[in-house]
Amino acid sequence: MLFVEGALPGERAAVQILTGRPKFDLARAIRLLNEAPGRRAPRCPHFGVCGGCATQHADLAMQMAAKQDWLLQNLVRIGKVQPERVLPMIAGDEWGYRHRARLSVRRVVKKGVMVGFRERRSTYVADMHQCPVLPARISALIDPLRALIEQLSVHSHLPQVEVAVGDNATALVLRHLAPLTEEDHEHLRAFGDQHRVHLWLQAGGPETAAPFHPAQSELYYELPDFAVRLQFRPTDFTQVNHAVNRLLVARSLELLDPQPGERIADLFCGLGNFSLPLARRGAQVIGFEGSRELVARARSNAAANGLVAQFEQMDLFAPNLAAFGRFDKLLIDPPRQGAIEIVKALEPPWPGRIVYVSCDSATLARDAGVLAHTKGYRLAAAGVVNMFPHTAHVESIALFERQ
């Protein structure tokens, strides 16, 4: 199998082989012999150098069709299953959608401080001045951030700035590997006031991140369809694309069809992104999560929303769901590794319905094969969620029902 950067489905090109791997080769198009109808000029001037986006040269329809095709191919090739129904694609705006980002920082003698995503297949930081997939006001902060960091005494010891946009505020988390001076503090306060952002400082791992200016900094996002507000720290995991997340939660509940009184397990529940809407519908929800901090945050969010939901810490790569009794339905939203240990551990009495939200179609396909061929479930529906426009990342959702 050969993957060609810079070429689109239906195009012929002269290519340069970049790497050879056991199962596929990677190449770059050096000359196009024809152009696909879906080709367009990339909007971003940094496209091709910056590694943040890979498919801006394809229009949105072609991008989404390619993602759907990749999902369906993986389900057949890896899981040996086909969905009975292909769901309509979930999509939102293709620009300004990225509400979370980790921007790298590097000071270069001839160029000063650079802030942005890394260059494609490189550890160098792209020389960026804008980013159209970030919200406009965040894109406009790239040059001011470069100027701010150049002023700081730690400009050579500040490797990243993490961006987290809430519905109420934006936070920037500056990771610094050397102590800040009082003059640095003054520059930071002035920057935060001028650009109306919350500044957090992180001297070590994510657990060391703490608000600096203002001293009290709380972010939240809302799920209006379910009258739910979720508070989060800027270093917590939240979905990158808020608008698409709202659609994803709505689609997940539509497929799961929670009924009042049903016992539903939300696996890899995080802050309660799915658990709290399920509780709002009257289900008896238990959310399971590996992180003690996220479990505490989910419990706090349930209380703040006046909802009854149980949250438990569990190693979901060595799960023991049987200890919590029978569940009528499951919602699974795992990381890239998938949920193979969970699906292998399923046993009677069987959950009648499973909604599986995936950020890696290969592990979804693997787990779907187990559910279909050894656990007696049918793949009733599957579809693509375009959480990350202009990237090859394929987010998807699948519905499994007992035969």
N, C-alpha and C positions, 0 to 999 in steps of 0.2 A: 504494500500500500504506500502511496506517495502523497504527501501533503505539500501543496505549493503555496507559499506566501505570495500575496499580490495577484493571484489569479482567482477567478470566480468560476462557479460551475458553468460548463458550456464553452469556456474559453480554451484556446490552444495557445501554448506559450513555449518559448525557449527558456530553459531553466538551468539554475546552478544548484547542484546538490550541496546542502549544508551539513547534514549529519545523516548517518546511517544507524538504525536501531534494529533490534531483532524482528520487530513486527511491522515497522514502517520506516520510511525515509522522509526527511524534511528538505525541501528545496525552496528556492526563491525564483520568482519569475523575473527574467532580465529583459525579455522582449515579448510583447503580446502579438499574436498572429491574427487575433480577432477579438472583439469586445462583446461581452454579454449584454443583453438589453437592460439588466439591472445595475450596470456599472454607473457610478456617478463620481463627481469630483469630491474628495473629502473636504469637510467643512473646516477642520482644524489645521492650522498652518504647521503644527508639529507632528502631523500624522506621518508615519513611516519611520520616524526617529523615536518618538515616545512609545513606550511599551504598554501604555494604558488602554489603547484601543487598537484593534487589529482589522476591523471590517468596515470602516467608514467609507470605503470605496464601493460598497454595495448598498443599494437602497434598502429601506426597512423591510419591504415585502420579501426581497431575496434573502435577507438575513434570517427572517423568521421561518421562511420555507426551509432553509438549510438546517436550522435548529430542529425543526419538526422531523425532517428526514433523518437526521442523526439520531434522534431519540428512537424513532421507529426501527431504524436499522439495528441499533444496539439491543432493543427488546427482542428482535428476531435472532440476531447473531449470537448474543450472549445468553439471554434467558430462554430462547426458543419459545417465545410467547408473542401473541399479537393482541392488541386491545380490541374489544368488541366495538368500541366507539372511540373515535379521535375527538377530543374536546376542542372547542373553539380556543384559539390562542388568547392568553392574557397578556395585554400590552398597555403601555402608557406612553408618555412623551419620550422621544428619543434623545432630547437635549436637556441639560440641567437637572438630570434625574438623580445624580449621585450624591446622597446625603451623608455618606461616610467615605472617608478616603484617608490613606496613610501616605503623606507626602514625604519624600526623602529630601534631605538637606546635605549639601556639600559645598565647601568653600574652595574655589579654584583661584589660583594666584592671578591669572589674567582676566577672569570674569567676575571675581568676587563670589558672593553667596548665590547658589542656585537652589531653587525650591521647586519640586515637581515629582512626577513619576520617573521611574528608571527607564533608561533607553532600552529598546528591544534587544533581548539576549545580551545584556550588559549590566554591570554594576554601576555605570556612570549615571548621573542624574541628568535628565533632559533639560536643555536650556529653554525653559518654558516661561511664557508671559501671560498665557491664558489657557483655559481648558473648558470647552463648550459642554462637556458632560457634567461638570460641577454646576451647582446653582450659580447664577450670574454674579451675585454679590460675593461668593466664595472665589470664583474665577478672578474677580477684580482685586482680590487680596493677595494674589501671588507676588506681584511686584512690591507692594508695601511690606509683605513678609520678608522678602529678600532684603529690603532696606533696613527693616527692624533688626534682623538677625546679624547683619553686617555691623550694627552699632553695639551689639552685645559683646561682653568680654569672653563669652563662651562660644563665639561664632564658629570655631573649629572643633567644638565638642558638643554639638547639637545635631544629632543625626536624623531626626524626624519630627514632623509636626502631624499629629493626628487630628482630622477634622470630623466633627460630629454635629449634624444639623438636626435640631428638634423643631417641633411646631412652635415653640415659644422662644427659642434662643439658639445661638450657634456657639459651640465650644471648640477651642484650639488647645490641644495638649502638646506642650513642648517638652520633648525628652532631652534632658541635658546631662552630660557625663562629668561636669565639673560644677562647683558651687557658683551661684549667681551673686553678683555684688549688689549693693543698694542702688547704684546707678542703673544696673540692669533692671532692677525692680521698677524704677521710675520710668524707664523706656517702655516696659511692658504695660504698666498702668495707663500711660498716655496712649499707647496703641489700642488697648482694649476700649478706652473711652471714645477715642476718635472713630473707631470702626464698629462699635457696638457689638463686640464679641466677648464671650467669657474666656478667660485664660486659665488654663490648668498647667501645673508643673509636674513632671515625672522624672525623678532622679534615678530610678531603677526599673524594676519590672512593672507590669500594669497595676499591681496592687499598691504601688507607691504614688500613683497619680492622685493629685488633690487640687481642689480649686484654689487659685491664687487671687484673681481679681475678676469679679467680686468674690468675697470670702465665702458666700453662700451661692452655690450654682446648682440649679436643678433643671434638667432637661426632661421633656416628655414628648411623646407623639400620641395621636388619637386615632381611634377606629370608630368614626362617627356612626356607622351602621349598627354598632353594638353599644353605643354610649360608653365606651371604654377609653380611659386615659392611662398610658403606661409611662411611668417615670424610669429613667435610665441614667447611668453614668456614661460619659463619653467613651470609656474604654470597654463598656459592655458590648456583647454582640447584639446588634439589631440589623434588620434588613436594610440594605443600601438604598433601595428604591421605595420610598414611602407610599407613593401612589399605587404602584403595582402590588405592594404588600397588602394594602386595603382590599384590592381585588382578589388577591390570593386567599386571604382569610375568608372572604365572602364565598368564593368558589369551594374552598375546603369544607365549610359548613354546609353548603348546598349539597355536596356529594356525601358527606357523612350523615346528614339529616338527623341531628341529635334531637331526641325526644325528652320531655320532662321526666326525670327520674332515672334515665338510663345511666349506667356506670361506664364512663369513658376514660381511657388512659391517654394522656398527651405525653408522648415520649420525646425527649430532648426539648423540654417545654420552655427553656430560657426564662425570659421575664414574664411569660404568660400570654404571649402573642396570640396563641390559639385557645389556651385554657380559659381565659376570661370571657371571650365571646361564647365559648361552649357553656360556661356557667351561666351567662346571661340568658341562654336559651333554656335553662332549667335542668341541664344535665348534672349528674354527680361526677365531678371531674377530679381526677388525681393526676397532677403533673409530675413527671419524673425528670430529673436533671442531675448531671454529674457535678456541677459547680455549687458549692455551699453558698457562695455569695449570690448567685443567680436565684437559688431557691429562696433565700431571704428576701431578695428584691421582688420575686413573684408573690410571696406571701404579703408583703407590704402593698403591692399593687392591688391584690384582691381586696384587702381591707379598705384601701383608699377608694375603691370603686363600689364598696358595699356589697361585694359578692362573696359567696361561700365556695371555696375551692381548696383542695388539699394539695400540698406540694411536698415532695419527698426527694432527698438526695439518694441517688443510686448510680452505681457504675453500670451504664447501659451497654457496655461491651462485655459484661458478665452479669446479665440481668437475672432478677428473681421476682418476676411479676406474679408468680403463683402465690406468693406470700400475701398478696393483697386481694385475693379472691377473684371471682369471675368478672370479666369486663364484656359489656355488650359490643363495644366498638373501640377501635384504636385510631389515634392520629400519630403518625411518625414523621418527624422532621429532622433527620440525622445530618451530621457533617458529611464531608466527602467520602469517608470510609464506609458509609451506608449503615445498615442495621442488620447485618447477617446473623449476629448472635441472637437478636430479638426474634427474627422470623424462624430461626432454627428451634428456639425454645418454646414456640407456640404449641399448645396442646389442648385437648378438650378440658372444659367446655369452650368451644371456639368462639372468638369474637365474630359476630356476623358480618361485620364490614370494617375495612381498613382503608384509610386515606393516607397515602405516602407522598410526602413533599420531598423532592430530591434536588440537590445541587450538583449531582454527578450522575449522568444517565447510565454510565457503565455499571456503577454499583446498584442503581435502581434495577437495571436489567438482571443483574446477578440475583438480587433478592427476589425479584418477580419470578424468576425461574424456580426458586425454592418454594415460594408460596403456591405457584401453579402446579408444580409437578410432584411435590411431596406433602403439601399441607392442605390440598383440596380446595384452593381458592381459584376463582376465575378473574382474569384481568378485564373488568367490566368497562373501564375507560382510562385514557391517558392523554395528556396534552402538554404543550410547552407553555412556560411562563417566561416572558421576556424581561427578566429582572435586570439584565445587564446589556442594553443595546450597544452595538458596535464592538462587541467582544464575542469570542467563540464560546463563552460560558453558557451552558444549557441548564436552566432550571426547569423542573417539570413536576407534574402532579399526576398521581395514579389512584384509581379506585379498585379495590379488590373485594369480592364478595364470595361467600361460601357457595360451593356448588349446590 
